[in-house]
């Protein structure tokens, strides 16, 4: 299988924010703050951004300004702006606001599905059929995300057949881009590779993505394994925030894999994403300070090798100038 250039989708304005109400001491960003971040992400070269979700504001308060965010970023060019639409009503609202790409969602665990959307998988599939039809009628692009594709906090390991059945369904209704999610961050590289390979063997023309959380620190290894197996779309969040809204435990440590770290991963193997890592880092540092929550990105916390080398050279200069040994400098933010 030929390896294609990876496409990174920024998730901070939606998945990164949706569970922030559970963070202690955070400052909720205004609509203007969200718009400013989206513009910074676009300027950094991120090709696609999930700018918001058209969900019930009582269920997810941080996304109550969905229409305003879409309207205030409509002038951006050279970047795909999409929105989560978990049901037909949300799709109608998104279309009215001017969203050009609709991302629908279904879950491979019946238990999690009902907790997440108060719908059965069967009912959710009917909603997706309606979303695809209205999307086609209104000349919108429709993609799909499938949640809980590896393990569920309630049901345990998810059978591959459950995932394949949902892939078959979304392809049958006319969707040609799908991301499978490790929504709780407990998958491993072998499992990711095997599932990506099985899906693409069955649907070789499908554009397949991965949406990975990083509970056990496996997300970057999983991205590399999935990319080698043929996945080309990777959904990530600057700063590494976010998590599911139907978990039995705190999601503060279940954040999305960080965009900075994903870009650095591909840079380290000589594969261009078209994204300026320094601009993403600056955007992330600005947003982190704005909301008062430390980023979970390894690059944000530890910097790159170039950063470390710069400090090392300065340290040696200090030694030659007679400074005392034993002090440490902070990595540049």
C-alpha positions as CSV (number, residue, x, y, z in Angstrom):
1,X,0.0,0.0,0.0
2,X,1.4,3.4,-0.9
3,X,1.8,5.8,2.0
4,X,0.1,9.2,1.6
5,X,0.7,12.6,3.1
6,X,-1.0,12.8,6.5
7,X,-3.8,15.4,7.0
8,X,-4.1,16.7,10.5
9,X,-7.5,18.0,11.9
10,X,-7.4,20.4,14.8
11,X,-10.0,19.5,17.5
12,X,-9.4,22.1,20.2
13,X,-12.4,24.3,19.5
14,X,-14.8,21.4,19.9
15,X,-13.4,18.2,21.5
16,X,-10.8,20.1,23.4
17,X,-13.4,22.4,25.0
18,X,-16.4,20.1,25.5
19,X,-15.3,18.8,28.8
20,X,-13.5,21.9,30.2
21,X,-16.4,22.5,32.5
22,X,-14.9,19.6,34.6
23,X,-11.5,21.4,34.9
24,X,-10.8,23.2,38.2
25,X,-10.0,26.9,37.9
26,X,-10.2,27.3,34.2
27,X,-11.4,30.5,32.4
28,X,-14.0,29.9,29.7
29,X,-12.9,31.4,26.4
30,X,-15.2,33.9,24.8
31,X,-16.4,33.5,21.2
32,X,-13.8,36.0,20.2
33,X,-11.1,33.9,21.9
34,X,-12.2,30.8,20.0
35,X,-12.3,32.6,16.7
36,X,-8.8,34.0,17.4
37,X,-7.4,30.5,18.0
38,X,-9.0,29.2,14.9
39,X,-7.4,31.9,12.9
40,X,-4.0,31.2,14.5
41,X,-4.4,27.5,13.7
42,X,-5.3,28.3,10.1
43,X,-2.3,30.6,9.8
44,X,0.0,27.8,11.1
45,X,-1.1,25.7,8.1
46,X,-3.5,23.3,9.8
47,X,-5.6,22.1,6.8
48,X,-8.8,21.3,8.6
49,X,-10.4,22.5,11.9
50,X,-13.4,21.2,13.7
51,X,-14.5,24.7,14.8
52,X,-17.5,23.7,17.0
53,X,-20.3,21.2,17.6
54,X,-24.0,21.8,17.1
55,X,-25.1,20.1,20.3
56,X,-27.7,21.0,22.9
57,X,-26.2,24.0,24.9
58,X,-27.4,22.5,28.2
59,X,-25.5,19.3,27.5
60,X,-22.3,21.0,26.4
61,X,-22.2,24.6,27.6
62,X,-18.8,25.5,26.1
63,X,-20.2,25.0,22.6
64,X,-23.4,27.1,23.1
65,X,-22.0,29.8,20.7
66,X,-21.6,27.3,17.8
67,X,-23.4,29.5,15.2
68,X,-21.5,32.6,16.1
69,X,-18.1,30.8,15.9
70,X,-19.0,29.5,12.4
71,X,-20.2,32.9,11.2
72,X,-17.1,34.7,12.5
73,X,-14.7,32.4,10.7
74,X,-16.6,32.1,7.4
75,X,-14.1,34.4,5.7
76,X,-11.1,32.0,6.2
77,X,-9.7,30.6,3.0
78,X,-7.4,27.7,2.4
79,X,-8.6,25.7,5.3
80,X,-11.6,23.3,5.7
81,X,-13.9,24.3,8.6
82,X,-16.2,21.6,9.8
83,X,-18.6,21.0,12.7
84,X,-19.8,18.1,14.7
85,X,-23.5,17.3,14.1
86,X,-24.5,14.5,16.4
87,X,-28.1,14.4,15.1
88,X,-30.3,15.7,12.3
89,X,-31.4,18.8,14.2
90,X,-27.8,19.7,14.8
91,X,-27.1,19.3,11.0
92,X,-29.9,21.7,10.2
93,X,-28.5,24.3,12.6
94,X,-25.0,23.8,11.1
95,X,-26.3,24.2,7.6
96,X,-28.2,27.4,8.5
97,X,-25.0,28.8,10.1
98,X,-23.0,28.1,6.8
99,X,-21.0,25.0,7.8
100,X,-19.6,23.4,4.6
101,X,-18.4,20.1,6.2
102,X,-20.6,18.1,8.6
103,X,-19.1,15.5,10.9
104,X,-21.6,13.0,12.1
105,X,-21.0,10.5,14.9
106,X,-22.0,7.0,16.0
107,X,-20.5,4.8,18.7
108,X,-19.5,1.1,18.5
109,X,-20.6,0.4,22.0
110,X,-24.3,0.3,22.7
111,X,-23.9,1.2,26.3
112,X,-21.7,4.2,25.6
113,X,-23.9,5.2,22.6
114,X,-26.9,5.5,24.9
115,X,-25.0,7.4,27.6
116,X,-23.4,9.7,25.0
117,X,-26.5,10.7,22.9
118,X,-29.5,9.1,24.6
119,X,-30.0,7.1,21.4
120,X,-29.5,3.5,20.4
121,X,-27.0,2.7,17.6
122,X,-30.0,1.8,15.4
123,X,-31.6,5.2,16.0
124,X,-28.3,7.0,15.5
125,X,-27.9,5.3,12.1
126,X,-31.2,6.7,11.1
127,X,-30.1,10.1,12.0
128,X,-26.9,9.7,9.9
129,X,-29.0,8.7,6.9
130,X,-31.0,11.9,7.3
131,X,-27.8,13.9,7.7
132,X,-26.3,12.5,4.6
133,X,-29.4,13.2,2.6
134,X,-29.7,16.8,3.7
135,X,-26.0,17.2,3.2
136,X,-26.3,16.0,-0.3
137,X,-29.3,18.2,-1.0
138,X,-27.5,21.3,0.4
139,X,-24.2,20.5,-1.3
140,X,-22.3,19.9,1.9
141,X,-19.5,17.4,2.6
142,X,-20.4,14.7,5.2
143,X,-17.8,12.7,7.1
144,X,-18.2,10.3,10.0
145,X,-16.6,9.6,13.3
146,X,-17.0,6.2,15.0
147,X,-16.4,6.4,18.7
148,X,-15.2,3.7,21.1
149,X,-13.7,1.5,18.4
150,X,-11.2,-0.3,20.6
151,X,-12.3,-0.4,24.2
152,X,-15.3,0.8,26.2
153,X,-15.3,1.8,29.9
154,X,-18.5,-0.2,30.3
155,X,-18.3,-3.1,27.9
156,X,-14.6,-3.7,27.7
157,X,-12.9,-4.6,24.4
158,X,-14.9,-3.8,21.3
159,X,-15.1,-6.6,18.7
160,X,-13.7,-5.8,15.3
161,X,-16.9,-6.9,13.7
162,X,-18.8,-4.1,15.6
163,X,-16.5,-1.6,14.0
164,X,-16.6,-3.1,10.5
165,X,-20.4,-3.2,10.6
166,X,-20.5,0.5,11.2
167,X,-17.9,1.2,8.6
168,X,-20.0,-0.9,6.1
169,X,-23.1,1.2,7.1
170,X,-21.5,4.6,6.6
171,X,-20.0,3.6,3.3
172,X,-23.3,2.2,2.1
173,X,-25.1,5.5,2.8
174,X,-22.5,7.5,0.8
175,X,-19.8,8.6,3.3
176,X,-16.2,8.2,2.0
177,X,-14.3,9.6,4.9
178,X,-14.4,8.0,8.4
179,X,-12.3,8.4,11.5
180,X,-12.2,5.6,14.1
181,X,-11.7,6.7,17.7
182,X,-9.9,5.3,20.7
183,X,-12.1,7.5,22.8
184,X,-10.6,6.4,26.1
185,X,-7.0,6.1,25.1
186,X,-6.3,2.5,25.9
187,X,-5.5,1.0,22.5
188,X,-2.1,-0.2,21.5
189,X,-0.1,-0.1,18.2
190,X,-0.7,-3.7,17.1
191,X,-4.5,-3.4,17.6
192,X,-4.6,0.0,15.7
193,X,-2.5,-1.4,12.8
194,X,-4.7,-4.5,12.6
195,X,-8.0,-2.6,12.6
196,X,-6.8,0.0,10.1
197,X,-5.6,-2.8,7.8
198,X,-8.8,-4.8,8.1
199,X,-10.9,-1.8,7.3
200,X,-8.9,-0.7,4.3
201,X,-8.7,-4.3,3.0
202,X,-12.5,-4.3,2.9
203,X,-12.9,-0.7,1.7
204,X,-9.7,0.3,-0.1
205,X,-11.1,3.6,-1.5
206,X,-12.1,4.9,2.0
207,X,-10.3,7.8,3.5
208,X,-9.6,6.6,6.9
209,X,-8.7,8.6,9.9
210,X,-7.8,8.1,13.6
211,X,-9.1,10.0,16.6
212,X,-6.9,9.1,19.5
213,X,-6.8,9.9,23.2
214,X,-3.6,9.5,25.2
215,X,-4.5,8.0,28.6
216,X,-1.6,5.5,28.6
217,X,0.8,7.5,26.5
218,X,0.3,5.3,23.4
219,X,-1.3,7.8,21.1
220,X,1.8,8.7,19.1
221,X,2.8,5.1,18.7
222,X,-0.7,4.4,17.6
223,X,-0.6,7.2,15.0
224,X,2.6,5.9,13.6
225,X,1.2,2.3,13.4
226,X,-2.0,3.5,11.8
227,X,-0.2,5.7,9.3
228,X,2.0,2.8,8.2
229,X,-1.1,0.7,7.8
230,X,-2.8,3.3,5.5
231,X,-4.6,5.8,7.7
232,X,-4.2,9.3,6.4
233,X,-6.3,11.6,8.6
234,X,-5.3,12.3,12.3
235,X,-7.5,14.3,14.6
236,X,-5.6,16.0,17.4
237,X,-5.9,18.9,19.8
238,X,-3.4,21.6,20.5
239,X,-2.4,21.4,24.1
240,X,-3.8,17.8,24.4
241,X,-7.1,18.7,26.1
242,X,-10.5,17.1,25.9
243,X,-12.3,13.9,26.5
244,X,-15.6,12.1,26.2
245,X,-18.7,13.4,27.9
246,X,-20.1,10.0,29.0
247,X,-17.2,8.6,31.1
248,X,-17.6,7.0,34.5
249,X,-14.4,8.8,35.7
250,X,-12.7,12.2,35.3
251,X,-11.5,12.8,31.8
252,X,-8.8,15.3,32.8
253,X,-6.1,12.7,32.0
254,X,-7.8,11.4,28.9
255,X,-7.0,14.3,26.6
256,X,-6.7,14.1,22.8
257,X,-3.2,13.5,21.4
258,X,-1.6,16.9,21.1
259,X,-1.3,18.5,17.7
260,X,2.2,19.8,18.5
261,X,3.3,16.3,19.3
262,X,1.8,14.8,16.1
263,X,3.4,17.4,13.9
264,X,6.7,16.8,15.7
265,X,6.3,13.0,15.1
266,X,5.9,13.4,11.4
267,X,8.7,16.0,11.2
268,X,11.0,13.5,13.0
269,X,10.5,10.9,10.3
270,X,10.9,13.4,7.4
271,X,7.2,13.5,6.5
272,X,5.8,17.0,5.9
273,X,2.3,17.9,7.2
274,X,2.5,21.4,5.8
275,X,2.1,22.7,9.4
276,X,4.5,25.2,11.0
277,X,5.3,23.7,14.4
278,X,6.5,26.9,16.0
279,X,3.2,28.7,15.1
280,X,1.2,25.9,16.6
281,X,3.3,26.0,19.7
282,X,2.7,29.8,20.0
283,X,-1.0,29.4,19.4
284,X,-1.1,26.7,22.1
285,X,0.8,28.7,24.6
286,X,-1.5,31.7,24.1
287,X,-4.6,29.6,24.5
288,X,-3.2,27.8,27.6
289,X,-2.5,31.1,29.3
290,X,-5.9,32.4,28.3
291,X,-7.8,29.5,29.9
292,X,-5.4,28.9,32.8
293,X,-4.9,25.2,32.1
294,X,-1.4,23.9,31.6
295,X,-0.9,22.1,28.2
296,X,-0.4,18.3,28.2
297,X,1.7,18.3,25.0
298,X,5.2,17.0,25.4
299,X,6.5,19.6,23.0
300,X,4.8,22.4,24.9
301,X,6.4,21.1,28.2
302,X,9.8,19.9,27.1
303,X,10.5,21.7,23.8
304,X,12.3,20.3,20.8
305,X,15.8,19.0,20.5
306,X,16.7,22.4,18.9
307,X,15.4,24.1,22.0
308,X,17.5,21.9,24.3
309,X,20.6,22.4,22.1
310,X,20.1,26.2,22.2
311,X,20.0,26.1,26.0
312,X,23.0,23.7,26.1
313,X,25.1,26.1,24.0
314,X,24.2,29.0,26.2
315,X,25.0,27.0,29.3
316,X,28.5,26.2,28.0
317,X,29.0,29.8,27.2
318,X,28.1,30.7,30.8
319,X,30.6,28.1,32.0
320,X,33.4,29.6,29.9
321,X,32.5,33.0,31.2
322,X,32.9,31.8,34.8
323,X,29.3,31.3,35.8
324,X,28.6,28.6,38.4
325,X,27.4,25.2,37.3
326,X,24.2,23.7,38.6
327,X,21.4,26.1,37.5
328,X,18.7,25.2,35.0
329,X,17.0,27.3,32.4
330,X,13.4,26.9,31.4
331,X,12.8,25.7,27.9
332,X,11.4,28.5,25.7
333,X,7.6,28.5,25.4
